[in-house]
Amino acid sequence: MIKFTDDYSSRVDGASALRARLSSDILVPSENIPYTVAIGGGKGGVGKSFIASQTGLQFARTGRKTILLDFDFGGANLHSYFRTSDNTASLDPSTLAGKDFDLSQWISKTEHPHLDIVYGSRLFAGAAIKPQMFDKLLTAVLALGRLGYENVVMDLGAGTSKHTLDAFWLAHRSVVVVLPEPTSIENAYQFLRAVFSTAIQIAGKKECSPAVANELQSWFGSSLSKGMSPIKDFFADVEQLYPRFYKSLYSIVSSKRVGFIVNQTRNAEEKNTACAMTQIVKDYFGFNTCSFGTLCHDESVWKAMRSRKELNACFPQSRVMSDFKNFSKKLIIESSEGGLNAE
């Protein structure tokens, strides 16, 4: 049995590691893969777009060519954090149905050096995007390194649609954003349950065992309904019944880097939420987890947004800006130093 340990991989996934974790329908280039971050969490209104925009800005300030992608189809609002004109292009997902889809035609410049953006569509529902269409888009994301992009930040939509889960899996680092309230935390756990179920299906494709994947997915779901148990117990049972499938699933799950950040905290108790979730998710889902800490509740955020100015320009000494710089430091280290672990 493969030992269930706390050891983390020391470097960001290369091409071979990404191929091992992703569906074979997503083409992974052999080189120049940009460091990719997904900002998600399942529930809307938790501050994902704000955190995505600030993460992109922090990357760009290091001089690395960075691009923001708004993947909240039908509910896109990343544009709210940047100055846009009436003729600014926004991604039309229907073009993914064509043979010659070119993501570069949807890229817009921002007013910030080294930072570009692909604005999302508010007129096209995510449910209308077929899986093969989104696979084409994710393949294009991994190929952005050919255009010189070193960092990619994806702002994901709410819910557990297939394209949201697939984008979450694609990222080198996936960040789950929650508010310090029961409904938001519960939504995050439900979202990660869906992320784990996606891992089972990925393993099923790789092992050409869809029937086994469906059985395990049902088994995992029923075990959760009876109360969560440590993931090592689930893995032990899977290894006994399907040893080859177990090795594939374990490798996929344990390689997934998931970080937690709690937004709009007001007291010490709420600040402990990220650390608590980190340990719980590690124990009960098996992901490679870390805590990114918290962002305090600060009215400077909405004041800056109302004035259509960047937070750091308006309130550089604000508490939330200080919190955010601490959060982004780890991502910058992972990106600039080839993914060296900064735990």
Beta strands, then each sheet from edge to edge (+ up, - down):
strand 1: 35-40
strand 2: 66-71
strand 3: 108-109
strand 4: 115-118
strand 5: 151-156
strand 6: 173-178
strand 7: 257-265
strand 8: 288-296
sheet 1: 3+ 4- 2- 5- 1- 6- 7- 8-
end
